[in-house]
């Protein structure tokens, strides 16, 4: 898998974006639940976009118990493009977005998380990529980066996961005509296609299930590597594990809801089959490699031995390749990669010790049908 990823990324020569003769109107949907601490910054980042066409921004307050709705109402006096949809009862992100799209007046819809900050060229970049991609494209995922990476060791490590791992995966999948997750945190969609597939499904991983519905319908999902949004990553192990449980459970939900996608003859189907390996790899790592590592510390090399060390230079080389690709993009955008050596070494050497067991917990949640919750508030 690592070799395939490395060769694909080295061959990726996607067409450059171009300035459009005219830009379409946009509707932005922001589902917010108890986001009083961050919603103001998100709205300010939208205001500095200077998007050259009509912009409609709808904040859907999903029954927040804090001052989220009050802050948005106050912001409406400053931002004429802003609309508040105030829902009395908290019903989940999917329900909030489905209510919001009913008010959309444009054919292109962008979703943004309420605790994020858009780079000043994010909207222009993602629209250009969407309109210049192949004509059957109906969604494009933006690039998510960590905003609070300086907060502690956990956020420093996640900075590299977003910058290297997640970004590289989306870039590679886009090369083969099917990014598997147009994440709700920042993606652009065709409104009619959203309505065609039934909107956001009521489940834990609504964004991945929606993306697979678009792929099953025959549409392409792309990725815009230079449409950047900065988000707050989990700052505690508890919230991080809950987040990754939810992501893993979302993948299981996608397989359950769209099993026929496995027989659809297209390039992206290859990566969906690839995803079938992940639960087994995660279980093998959690139940096999971790005990094997403990045994190796006591001189018993039954599972983990000298051959295992070969994986380390491969991991560093793939990390360096991803770094060189992403850093070039940062340079083109006038951004600078922060020197975060501690987070990088933890990401390469130890991150899987958290990630894989958390994913296994997510698979078990879906198998045991435990109560479905967002898990981050």
Secondary structure, 3 states (H helix, E strand, C coil): CHHHHHHHHHHCCCCCCCCCCCCCCEEEEEEECCCCCCHHHHHHHHHCCCCCCCEEEEEEEECCCCCHHHHHHHHHCCCCCEEEEEECCCCCHHHHHHHHHCCCCCCEEEEECCCEEECCCHHHHHHHHHHHCCCCEEEEEEEEEECCCCCCHHHHHHHHHHHHHHHHHHHHHHHCCCCCCCCCCEEEEEHHHHHHCCCCCCCCCHHHHHHHHHHHCCCEEEEEEEEEEEECCCCCHHHHHHHHHHHHHHHHHHHHHCHHHHHCCCCHHHHHHHHHHHHHHHHHHHHHHHHHHHHHHCCCCCCCCHHHHHHHHHHHHHHHHHHHHHHHHHHHCCCCCCCCHHHHHHHHHCCHHHHHHHHHHHHHHHHHCCCCCCCCC
